[in-house]
């Protein structure tokens, strides 16, 4: 039961992380598409150049969202290393994203605006997003102290209270068990004494002793 609770907590933590990362990514996607089409249609830049500029702006937007919302619980003491790794993996994602665009535009000769948007903002961005999510949570925003998951993996206090409540109400405590054991020993000793007295009286009767003497012997033994 405890193992399943830990697995469920980790899954819930991952789902929340994915939801936040997806929200930040969706906003970055809108920025990416807007800047990409602005560069192509307004400034008449080449497709790949427009894609690189748009991806760069989206990377900066995504960093702010992930740093201060998705992974805000992660240690912020190593910002320089974090930014360096973020730029490195974001650059790899940019190569993936715009590499798909270059193959589509120059290799397959799909040069229409619709084809460029599909190649970059659907296929390329989809593959790049998967890579970024894995690299960000594994290397960039890694929770080294486990602070993000320790609370979720810890067994809830309510569950422990329910387990205590499910224990039998008449289950004796340690002190009660000691008293019951002492009473039981006393009863056993009393029964043993009575049995010994009866045996002594029986032996005396067989020896022909008077009844009064038998009674005195029994009282002495019972004391």
C-alpha positions as MATLAB code, in Angstrom:
seq = 'XXXXXXXXXXXXXXXXXXXXXXXXXXXXXXXXXXXXXXXXXXXXXXXXXXXXXXXXXXXXXXXXXXXXXXXXXXXXXXXXXXXXXXXXXXXXXXXXXXXXXXXXXXXXXXXXXXXXXXXXXXXXXXXXXXXXXXXXXXXXXXXXXXXXXXXXXXXXXXXXXXXXXXXXXXXXXXXXXXXXXXXXXXXXXXXXXXXXXXXXXXXXXXXXXXXXXXXXXXXXXXX';
ca = [
       0.000    0.000    0.000;
       2.830    2.405    0.902;
       4.660    1.665   -2.364;
       1.538    2.419   -4.422;
       1.052    5.686   -2.509;
       4.592    6.790   -3.368;
       4.115    5.893   -7.050;
       0.829    7.798   -7.154;
       2.448   10.842   -5.532;
       5.254   10.848   -8.105;
       2.769   10.562  -10.966;
       0.706   13.437   -9.595;
       3.875   15.528   -9.252;
       4.856   14.736  -12.861;
       1.367   15.615  -14.159;
       1.456   18.991  -12.381;
       4.921   19.655  -13.779;
       3.795   18.750  -17.306;
       0.755   21.020  -17.008;
       2.861   24.003  -15.960;
       5.534   23.280  -18.555;
       2.839   22.956  -21.224;
       1.257   26.265  -20.226;
       4.596   28.056  -20.431;
       5.323   26.276  -23.720;
       1.963   27.325  -25.156;
       2.708   30.963  -24.407;
       6.171   30.543  -25.913;
       4.588   28.944  -28.966;
       2.415   32.006  -29.530;
       5.472   34.238  -29.213;
       7.402   31.973  -31.597;
       4.706   31.991  -34.286;
       4.106   35.727  -34.000;
       7.784   36.650  -34.268;
       8.393   34.127  -37.062;
       5.613   35.485  -39.257;
       6.521   39.072  -38.374;
      10.068   38.514  -39.592;
       8.940   36.826  -42.823;
       6.060   39.061  -43.855;
       7.092   42.408  -42.384;
      10.884   42.392  -42.612;
      11.150   39.982  -45.567;
      13.797   37.858  -43.850;
      14.684   34.357  -44.980;
      12.734   31.486  -43.484;
      15.547   29.924  -41.465;
      16.801   33.304  -40.228;
      13.277   34.216  -39.158;
      12.984   30.862  -37.418;
      16.206   31.391  -35.456;
      15.124   34.861  -34.300;
      11.661   33.646  -33.326;
      13.063   30.679  -31.433;
      15.516   32.917  -29.571;
      12.734   35.207  -28.364;
      10.617   32.203  -27.376;
      13.564   30.693  -25.438;
      13.897   33.847  -23.339;
      10.150   33.818  -22.671;
      10.186   30.149  -21.693;
      13.102   30.613  -19.309;
      11.284   33.275  -17.331;
       8.118   31.158  -17.137;
       9.884   27.944  -16.162;
      12.300   29.565  -13.720;
       9.702   31.544  -11.779;
       6.689   29.243  -12.069;
       7.217   25.641  -13.227;
      10.460   25.102  -11.292;
      10.270   27.914   -8.749;
      10.913   25.433   -5.881;
      14.347   24.463   -7.270;
      17.484   25.909   -5.706;
      18.355   29.318   -7.207;
      21.909   29.542   -5.863;
      23.512   28.333   -9.127;
      21.904   30.725  -11.577;
      24.980   31.080  -13.795;
      25.321   27.326  -14.302;
      21.564   27.016  -14.763;
      21.435   29.717  -17.429;
      24.410   28.169  -19.253;
      22.763   24.747  -19.364;
      19.430   26.286  -20.334;
      20.995   28.095  -23.278;
      22.903   24.965  -24.301;
      19.868   22.674  -24.389;
      17.663   25.398  -25.833;
      20.237   25.832  -28.598;
      20.052   22.097  -29.344;
      16.273   22.392  -29.430;
      16.615   25.332  -31.800;
      18.785   23.248  -34.131;
      16.183   20.455  -34.087;
      13.317   22.873  -34.708;
      14.929   24.864  -37.494;
      16.644   21.815  -38.935;
      13.220   20.392  -39.747;
      12.336   23.738  -41.346;
      15.532   23.745  -43.436;
      14.913   20.182  -44.649;
      11.336   21.052  -45.586;
      12.098   24.430  -47.191;
      15.393   23.734  -48.978;
      15.532   19.961  -49.179;
      11.937   19.089  -50.040;
      11.177   22.443  -51.729;
       8.072   23.145  -49.609;
       8.376   26.928  -49.740;
       4.860   28.172  -49.093;
       4.163   30.077  -45.822;
       1.820   27.289  -44.725;
       4.467   24.614  -45.328;
       7.064   26.638  -43.439;
       4.743   27.089  -40.453;
       3.873   23.389  -40.373;
       7.507   22.330  -40.664;
       8.747   24.707  -37.992;
       5.861   25.293  -35.606;
       4.269   21.832  -35.687;
       6.809   19.142  -36.526;
      10.028   20.862  -35.498;
       8.598   22.540  -32.418;
       6.941   19.301  -31.285;
      10.206   17.330  -31.413;
      12.106   20.227  -29.838;
       9.580   20.538  -26.993;
       9.958   16.883  -26.046;
      13.729   17.266  -25.980;
      13.554   20.478  -23.964;
      11.230   19.034  -21.327;
      13.527   16.056  -20.774;
      16.714   18.146  -20.681;
      15.309   20.931  -18.494;
      13.989   18.658  -15.750;
      17.010   16.326  -15.923;
      19.873   18.846  -16.080;
      18.798   22.489  -15.869;
      16.128   22.637  -13.142;
      17.148   19.462  -11.344;
      16.018   19.367   -7.717;
      19.253   18.164   -6.104;
      17.878   18.124   -2.549;
      14.627   16.357   -3.494;
      12.606   19.178   -1.954;
      10.000   19.053   -4.693;
       9.192   15.385   -4.215;
       9.933   14.768   -0.549;
       6.614   16.245    0.500;
       4.705   14.218   -2.053;
       6.481   10.971   -1.230;
       5.964   11.398    2.503;
       3.014    9.477    3.785;
       0.104   11.831    4.506;
      -0.680   12.342    8.184;
      -4.363   11.724    7.510;
      -3.616    8.234    6.210;
      -1.570    7.412    9.278;
      -4.414    8.661   11.471;
      -6.893    6.478    9.588;
      -4.663    3.448   10.099;
      -4.552    4.151   13.824;
      -8.320    4.558   13.890;
      -8.734    1.202   12.150;
      -6.876   -0.582   14.975;
      -9.165   -2.447   17.408;
     -10.412   -0.167   20.165;
     -10.117   -2.892   22.835;
      -6.479   -3.653   22.040;
      -4.643   -3.438   25.406;
      -1.775   -1.057   25.936;
       1.562   -2.095   27.466;
       0.586   -1.069   31.016;
      -2.773   -2.841   30.799;
      -1.069   -5.992   29.517;
       1.332   -5.911   32.499;
      -1.539   -5.589   34.985;
      -3.478   -8.390   33.306;
      -0.395  -10.599   33.378;
       0.113   -9.927   37.115;
      -3.551  -10.692   37.862;
      -3.331  -13.863   35.801;
      -0.203  -14.955   37.687;
      -1.933  -14.273   40.988;
      -4.965  -16.300   39.968;
      -2.723  -19.134   38.813;
      -0.777  -19.062   42.083;
      -4.059  -19.090   44.059;
      -5.335  -22.054   42.090;
      -2.045  -23.855   42.607;
      -2.155  -23.133   46.363;
      -5.740  -24.381   46.626;
      -4.856  -27.500   44.696;
      -1.886  -28.128   46.995;
      -4.075  -27.622   50.072;
      -6.709  -30.016   48.757;
      -3.987  -32.557   48.085;
      -2.580  -32.183   51.617;
      -6.025  -32.534   53.175;
      -6.686  -35.605   51.110;
      -3.417  -37.152   52.260;
      -4.197  -36.344   55.895;
      -7.657  -37.812   55.545;
      -6.152  -40.962   54.216;
      -3.793  -40.992   57.234;
      -6.785  -40.708   59.569;
      -6.208  -37.143   60.956;
      -9.103  -35.343   62.688;
     -11.310  -32.934   60.662;
     -10.400  -29.897   62.845;
      -6.698  -30.414   62.243;
      -7.396  -30.708   58.524;
      -9.183  -27.333   58.536;
      -6.283  -25.632   60.337;
      -3.809  -27.045   57.862;
      -5.869  -25.712   54.940;
      -6.032  -22.190   56.436;
      -2.267  -22.168   56.996;
      -1.622  -23.220   53.405;
      -4.016  -20.644   51.989;
      -2.251  -17.870   53.914;
];
